[in-house]
Amino acid sequence: MKKKIFVILAIILIALGIFYFLNIILFNHTISSITLSLIFLIYGIIAYPLSFGSSNKIMLFTSTLLFLIGIELMLPELFVIKIYTGFIATSMLLILGAAFLILFLSDRTGKTFLSVSIIFILLGLLISHIDSLWWLATYLDRIGLLFIDVWPVIIVILGTSILITKDDKKTLASNSSPQENE
């Protein structure tokens, strides 16, 4: 069941990324931002429970990160944010901190995840509350805006990586079985 969900999710991500990349679906910025946030939210909702208790930390980190990015992309569309400077920078740092915190909660032996999480969360809070760090917020906002230009490529890469990891596990399992019997 898990394999079918991931294969279907990967195919949907690849198709959506290619469609947006080739401009087959022409949306304005608002609708594409909402579409992107919904894709990330759905991916996070599907992949997070499947990877929380497992040893697949990359899938857990990715699903948490994309789910929170989906929430961050949806916020400006649902609410009026008057002071937008530093919003993306602060959001990026808080999202990274939360993703590392989820990694720590999944495996409490990894104290490094907790340390990195605290650093990112504190840095995000500092940037949002200290006016002398405006240059860092502006720089990180520009990096965040670049993400909007390349998200179709990221979606295709994400879908392809899901298919490749599933195929690699099948190949490794089929290759190791005959060797064990010999």
C-alpha positions in Angstrom: 0.0 0.0 0.0 2.8 2.4 0.9 4.6 1.7 -2.4 1.4 2.5 -4.4 0.9 5.8 -2.6 4.5 6.9 -3.2 4.4 5.9 -6.9 1.1 7.7 -7.5 2.4 10.7 -5.6 5.7 10.7 -7.6 3.8 10.5 -10.9 1.5 13.4 -9.9 4.5 15.5 -8.8 6.4 14.9 -12.0 3.4 15.6 -14.2 2.5 18.8 -12.3 6.1 20.0 -12.4 6.4 19.4 -16.2 3.0 21.0 -16.9 3.9 24.1 -15.0 7.5 24.2 -16.4 6.2 24.0 -20.0 3.5 26.6 -19.2 0.7 24.2 -20.3 -1.3 25.4 -17.3 -1.3 29.2 -17.3 -2.2 30.6 -13.9 -1.6 33.9 -12.4 0.7 34.2 -9.4 -2.0 33.8 -6.8 -3.5 30.6 -8.1 -0.1 29.0 -8.8 1.0 29.9 -5.2 -2.1 28.3 -3.8 -1.7 25.3 -6.1 1.9 24.9 -5.0 1.0 25.2 -1.3 -1.7 22.6 -1.7 0.7 20.2 -3.4 3.2 20.6 -0.6 0.5 20.3 2.1 -0.9 17.1 0.5 2.6 15.6 0.1 3.4 16.4 3.8 0.1 15.0 5.0 0.7 11.7 3.1 4.4 11.2 3.7 4.7 12.4 7.3 2.8 9.6 9.0 4.5 7.0 6.8 8.0 8.2 7.7 7.6 9.3 11.4 8.4 6.0 13.1 10.7 4.7 10.4 14.4 5.1 10.0 13.9 7.2 6.8 15.0 10.5 8.2 15.3 12.1 4.8 11.7 11.4 4.0 10.6 12.7 7.4 12.7 15.9 7.1 11.4 16.5 3.5 7.8 15.9 4.3 7.9 18.1 7.4 9.8 20.8 5.4 7.4 20.8 2.5 4.3 20.7 4.7 5.5 23.8 6.6 6.5 25.6 3.4 3.0 24.8 2.1 1.5 26.6 5.2 3.9 29.5 4.7 2.9 29.9 1.1 -0.8 29.8 2.0 -0.6 32.5 4.7 -0.1 35.6 2.5 -3.0 34.4 0.3 -5.4 34.0 3.3 -4.3 36.9 5.4 -3.3 40.5 4.8 0.3 40.9 5.9 1.1 44.6 6.0 4.8 44.3 6.8 6.2 41.7 4.5 9.9 42.5 4.9 11.6 39.6 6.6 8.5 37.4 6.5 10.2 34.9 4.1 13.5 35.0 6.0 11.9 34.4 9.4 9.6 31.7 8.0 12.5 29.9 6.4 14.5 29.8 9.6 11.5 28.8 11.8 10.5 26.1 9.3 14.1 24.7 9.3 14.1 24.7 13.1 10.7 23.0 13.2 11.8 20.3 10.7 15.0 19.5 12.8 12.8 19.5 15.9 10.6 16.8 14.3 13.7 14.8 13.5 14.7 15.0 17.2 11.2 14.0 18.3 11.3 11.0 15.9 14.7 9.8 17.3 15.5 11.3 20.7 19.0 10.0 20.7 20.1 12.6 18.1 20.8 15.6 20.3 22.4 17.3 17.3 19.0 17.8 15.7 17.7 19.5 18.9 20.8 21.8 18.9 20.4 22.8 15.3 16.6 23.2 15.8 17.2 25.6 18.7 19.7 27.6 16.7 17.4 28.0 13.7 14.4 28.9 15.8 16.3 31.5 17.9 17.9 33.0 14.8 14.4 33.3 13.2 13.0 35.0 16.3 16.0 37.3 16.5 15.7 38.4 12.8 12.0 39.1 13.3 12.5 41.2 16.5 15.9 43.0 16.0 15.8 45.8 13.5 19.6 45.9 13.0 19.5 42.5 11.2 17.4 43.9 8.4 20.1 43.2 5.9 20.1 39.5 6.7 16.3 39.4 6.4 16.4 41.2 3.0 19.1 38.7 1.7 17.1 35.7 2.8 13.9 37.1 1.4 15.6 37.3 -2.0 16.7 33.7 -1.8 13.1 32.8 -0.9 11.7 34.6 -3.9 14.1 32.7 -6.2 12.4 29.5 -4.9 9.2 30.7 -6.5 10.9 30.8 -9.9 12.3 27.3 -9.8 9.6 25.3 -7.9 8.4 23.4 -11.0 11.9 22.0 -11.3 12.0 21.1 -7.6 8.7 19.3 -7.9 10.0 17.2 -10.8 13.2 16.4 -9.0 11.2 15.4 -5.8 8.9 13.1 -7.8 11.9 11.5 -9.6 13.8 11.0 -6.4 10.8 9.2 -4.9 10.6 6.8 -7.9 14.4 6.3 -7.9 14.6 5.4 -4.2 11.7 3.0 -4.6 13.3 1.3 -7.6 16.7 1.2 -5.9 15.2 -0.7 -2.9 13.5 -3.2 -5.3 16.8 -3.7 -7.2 18.8 -4.2 -4.0 16.3 -6.6 -2.6 16.2 -8.7 -5.8 20.0 -8.7 -6.2 20.6 -9.7 -2.6 18.2 -12.6 -2.6 20.1 -14.9 -5.1 23.4 -14.2 -3.5 22.2 -15.3 -0.1 20.9 -18.6 -1.5 24.3 -19.5 -3.1 
